[in-house]
Amino acid sequence: MSDQTFDVIVVGGGNAAFCAALSAHEQGVKVLVLERAPKAQRGGNSAYTGGGFRMVHDGVATVKTVVPDLSEGEIANTDFGEYTAEQYLDDLGRVTQWYCDPDLAEAVVRGSTETVQWLHGKGVRFVPRFGRYAFKHEGKFKFFGGTVVEAAGGGRGLVQAEYTAAEKRGVQIRYNAQAVALLRGRGGVQGVRVVADGVEEEIRAKAVVLASGGFEANREWRARYLGPGWDMAKVRGTRYNTGDGIRMALDIGAQAYGQWSGCHSVSWERYAPDFGELDRPITASRNGYPFSIMVNAEGRRFVDEGADFRNYTYAKYGRVVLEQPGSFAWHVFDSQVEHLLHEEYRSKGTTKVQANTLEELVAKMEDVHPGRFLETVREYNAAITRDVPFNPNVKDGRCTQGLAIDKSNWANAIEKPPFAAYAVTCGITFTFGGLKIDTTTHVLDIADAALPGLYAAGELVGGLFYFNYPGSSGLMAGSVFGRIAGREAASHALSLKV
Ligand SMILES: Cc1cc2nc3c(=O)[nH]c(=O)nc-3n(C[C@H](O)[C@H](O)[C@H](O)COP(=O)(O)OP(=O)(O)OC[C@H]3O[C@@H](n4cnc5c(N)ncnc54)[C@H](O)[C@@H]3O)c2cc1C
């Protein structure tokens, strides 16, 4: 047994964990963070993110509270719009088909702006999210979809700032430390069993916060809970999120909650490695599909590529790709829209084919039926409402009419060479099912009663996301609940001291 005891142990080393650790530390308690990964791979999926935060804002006034060095030029050339609490709640409800737990949603939304400001106060730098969430149109950036800021340096920058803030405050961090079980005493959860560098030990504390991510990196659980075929998906992020925190809590009677058969998954480079690469976090993303047609092995379109802005569809279209024959697809563009594609389409390791005719293109597109592909493009081109102008910043209503699967927006003809096609498969980001918590982040048992001394935040919380996900709400939810969890765990620990 370890000779050290702590007030609060935080299991996990990503964004939710560090929000919990920093917040617990504010209460003057002794905090230990257990990170399963080695130091070089610390930070969980949070380190792989683009660092985007979806928060309630009223435009430039809110943005300036977290980006104080916003320049006059940026202000003059940018329309940040506004994003109200009602819009945020509506987005969460709409994309989750209204399954989203209303109390948890309300807590995230109402706490969002203040929590980003709190993180800024801890030393996290933010910048406007130009590029991914705003296209330049007629000389001005216009934001769409509610996400206006990201951590400087993306996910790596965020995690680096959080570790630095914690280290500066004396929070202890142990790497290569895998929590495997929760310890219980009369007062509830009182520590964890850990395997650190291959040796098992028990570490005591007065409260435990679980922030160890979902089970997306667990091939067996994916097949078991998400369904057949999911064992074959590529993992976009860390290899260390195998559902340990969820299992440990279920083992002591916690309630399983949310959509265990659901996950966030996207179009991802077809031949990407099995797990994410920390130094190349988003190069395998393929997010330009709203301007493409997506075709499968049969040469057919299978989804409305322009149903909504990318950040309201990308998280559910990975599943659609997984369900295609052979679990792959191609994004096809012509030269009129290629300039709208981000860096990721030009990165090393991209499976791209290019040609001056569609016949030559499809001959290069591995495993695609050529005749049906040419027929698909002909029919698609003929169905476009060409009198509606194209505008990537709004849902422009430039659609097709009369196809079996129409495209609702951004329907540009595939007619101007050179043509390009990119091969994709399904990349899983994180899982939706997890533990049930209340709005103070207590982990609940099957009778909805709090398990004393046990708190949870981040990806392993169930009930927020179902079927789909509004982009950039993962970091936000983890931050809001992580901050609450740290405060609650610390005050529980302090209450046991008197
Ligand atoms: C490529 C990519 C891009 C993304 N982009 C965005 C974005 O821009 N905005 C956004 O909001 N979300 C984004 N997400 C989703 C986002 O990553 C998550 O919602 C968020 O980071 C989850 O944070 P977390 O702290 O719960 O989990 P993680 O950051 O995954 O942290 C989990 C931690 O637990 C550790 N761990 C696991 N098991 C154990 C154990 N037994 N003992 C000890 N430690 C353990 C892991 O090593 C890890 O450090 C993205 C995800 C990916 C993969």
The ligand as an SDF file (V2000), in Angstrom:
LIG
                    3D

 53 58  0  0  0  0  0  0  0  0999 V2000
   -9.1800   13.6780  -33.2790 C   0  0  0  0  0  0  0  0  0  0  0  0
  -10.1750   14.2530  -32.2920 C   0  0  0  0  0  0  0  0  0  0  0  0
  -10.5700   15.5930  -32.4130 C   0  0  0  0  0  0  0  0  0  0  0  0
  -11.4970   16.1250  -31.5160 C   0  0  0  0  0  0  0  0  0  0  0  0
  -11.7950   17.4650  -31.5860 N   0  0  0  0  0  0  0  0  0  0  0  0
  -12.5850   18.0260  -30.6380 C   0  0  0  0  0  0  0  0  0  0  0  0
  -12.7720   19.4400  -30.5570 C   0  0  0  0  0  0  0  0  0  0  0  0
  -12.1600   20.2160  -31.3090 O   0  0  0  0  0  0  0  0  0  0  0  0
  -13.6220   19.9180  -29.6080 N   0  0  0  0  0  0  0  0  0  0  0  0
  -14.2420   19.0920  -28.7150 C   0  0  0  0  0  0  0  0  0  0  0  0
  -15.0120   19.5770  -27.8820 O   0  0  0  0  0  0  0  0  0  0  0  0
  -14.0230   17.7550  -28.7150 N   0  0  0  0  0  0  0  0  0  0  0  0
  -13.2210   17.2160  -29.6490 C   0  0  0  0  0  0  0  0  0  0  0  0
  -12.9860   15.8630  -29.6100 N   0  0  0  0  0  0  0  0  0  0  0  0
  -13.6470   15.0480  -28.5520 C   0  0  0  0  0  0  0  0  0  0  0  0
  -12.8520   15.2640  -27.2550 C   0  0  0  0  0  0  0  0  0  0  0  0
  -11.6010   14.6540  -27.4140 O   0  0  0  0  0  0  0  0  0  0  0  0
  -13.4860   14.6790  -26.0330 C   0  0  0  0  0  0  0  0  0  0  0  0
  -14.8280   15.0000  -25.9150 O   0  0  0  0  0  0  0  0  0  0  0  0
  -12.7450   15.1830  -24.7830 C   0  0  0  0  0  0  0  0  0  0  0  0
  -11.3920   15.3800  -25.0190 O   0  0  0  0  0  0  0  0  0  0  0  0
  -12.8990   14.1710  -23.6890 C   0  0  0  0  0  0  0  0  0  0  0  0
  -12.1050   14.5480  -22.5950 O   0  0  0  0  0  0  0  0  0  0  0  0
  -11.9160   13.5430  -21.3970 P   0  0  0  0  0  0  0  0  0  0  0  0
  -11.0350   14.2300  -20.4360 O   0  0  0  0  0  0  0  0  0  0  0  0
  -13.2200   13.0150  -20.9480 O   0  0  0  0  0  0  0  0  0  0  0  0
  -11.1770   12.2740  -22.0370 O   0  0  0  0  0  0  0  0  0  0  0  0
   -9.6770   12.1270  -22.5460 P   0  0  0  0  0  0  0  0  0  0  0  0
   -9.1070   13.4110  -22.9330 O   0  0  0  0  0  0  0  0  0  0  0  0
   -9.6820   11.0390  -23.5510 O   0  0  0  0  0  0  0  0  0  0  0  0
   -8.8890   11.6520  -21.2530 O   0  0  0  0  0  0  0  0  0  0  0  0
   -9.0330   10.3620  -20.7240 C   0  0  0  0  0  0  0  0  0  0  0  0
   -7.7750   10.0890  -19.9270 C   0  0  0  0  0  0  0  0  0  0  0  0
   -7.9580    8.9460  -19.1000 O   0  0  0  0  0  0  0  0  0  0  0  0
   -6.7500    8.1790  -19.1330 C   0  0  0  0  0  0  0  0  0  0  0  0
   -7.1090    6.8180  -18.6980 N   0  0  0  0  0  0  0  0  0  0  0  0
   -7.8590    5.8950  -19.3370 C   0  0  0  0  0  0  0  0  0  0  0  0
   -7.9890    4.7950  -18.5540 N   0  0  0  0  0  0  0  0  0  0  0  0
   -7.3230    5.0500  -17.3980 C   0  0  0  0  0  0  0  0  0  0  0  0
   -7.0810    4.3000  -16.2080 C   0  0  0  0  0  0  0  0  0  0  0  0
   -7.5780    3.0690  -16.0270 N   0  0  0  0  0  0  0  0  0  0  0  0
   -6.3480    4.8810  -15.2240 N   0  0  0  0  0  0  0  0  0  0  0  0
   -5.8150    6.1300  -15.3630 C   0  0  0  0  0  0  0  0  0  0  0  0
   -6.0000    6.8810  -16.4870 N   0  0  0  0  0  0  0  0  0  0  0  0
   -6.7660    6.3370  -17.4800 C   0  0  0  0  0  0  0  0  0  0  0  0
   -6.2730    8.3150  -20.5490 C   0  0  0  0  0  0  0  0  0  0  0  0
   -4.9040    7.9900  -20.6760 O   0  0  0  0  0  0  0  0  0  0  0  0
   -6.5390    9.8200  -20.7620 C   0  0  0  0  0  0  0  0  0  0  0  0
   -5.5000   10.5910  -20.2620 O   0  0  0  0  0  0  0  0  0  0  0  0
  -12.0580   15.3030  -30.4940 C   0  0  0  0  0  0  0  0  0  0  0  0
  -11.6240   13.9720  -30.3560 C   0  0  0  0  0  0  0  0  0  0  0  0
  -10.6790   13.4520  -31.2420 C   0  0  0  0  0  0  0  0  0  0  0  0
  -10.2160   12.0200  -31.0470 C   0  0  0  0  0  0  0  0  0  0  0  0
  1  2  1  0
  2  3  1  0
  2 52  2  0
  3  4  2  0
  4  5  1  0
  4 50  1  0
  5  6  2  0
  6  7  1  0
  6 13  1  0
  7  8  2  0
  7  9  1  0
  9 10  1  0
 10 11  2  0
 10 12  1  0
 12 13  2  0
 13 14  1  0
 14 15  1  0
 14 50  1  0
 15 16  1  0
 16 17  1  0
 16 18  1  0
 18 19  1  0
 18 20  1  0
 20 21  1  0
 20 22  1  0
 22 23  1  0
 23 24  1  0
 24 25  2  0
 24 26  1  0
 24 27  1  0
 27 28  1  0
 28 29  2  0
 28 30  1  0
 28 31  1  0
 31 32  1  0
 32 33  1  0
 33 34  1  0
 33 48  1  0
 34 35  1  0
 35 36  1  0
 35 46  1  0
 36 37  1  0
 36 45  1  0
 37 38  2  0
 38 39  1  0
 39 40  1  0
 39 45  2  0
 40 41  1  0
 40 42  2  0
 42 43  1  0
 43 44  2  0
 44 45  1  0
 46 47  1  0
 46 48  1  0
 48 49  1  0
 50 51  2  0
 51 52  1  0
 52 53  1  0
M  END
$$$$
